[in-house]
């Protein structure tokens, strides 16, 4: 589920003089957290509340003394929740906050407009470096996720810095691919419902649409089907 593991990011134009902003400390792994704290940490940002992104956040905040900001106030420590459109000055960089619900209700992305020729965007699990993200029903919602993908696409061809997997060169291209993939999946669900009946259970639809899915990720596939069914039934 985490591909190569969870990516933690350090943002800092001049770490020695200005410190760094750390995004998603990740698991509660002492060696990992110590490595992230090699430079002074000015701020900790969270993309969303899933355990592989936040299990180490409280220990890391205690280690560094840095405040924590997230969309969900339950994950904030010594600071206010993130606000859509705000600009954070940290680590000598400008960090633009984008509230991007869909994968989860509290998902956020962070735009670094000065990072490279087209800027870069830290996408958490909204966009992955390989494969596609799931909608974590009932916390996530497909309609919100589709709106989020369109919003990210409008940022232009920024570099994608995902929560899992490698970086990608073009946010527009990956958002277009994600949107096309979601459209295809919805067509597959519509076909399954025509065969099974409009009141078919998520489990039975998953058996058809995700027939080739590894058993290890079956719960994620079924959660995604629940989100897609909720989206289709809301359209009726």
SULQUIMO-V989447 format. One record per helix or strand. SS is the DSSP state (@ for helix, = for strand). FROM is the first residue (numbers start at 1). LEN is the number of residues. Records with the same first field share a line. If there is no record, write none. Layout:
SS: FROM-LEN, FROM-LEN
This chain:
=: 9-3, 20-4, 41-5, 67-3, 77-1, 87-4, 93-7, 108-5, 120-5, 159-4, 168-1
@: 15-4, 30-7, 51-4, 57-8, 73-3, 142-12, 171-26, 202-8, 215-21
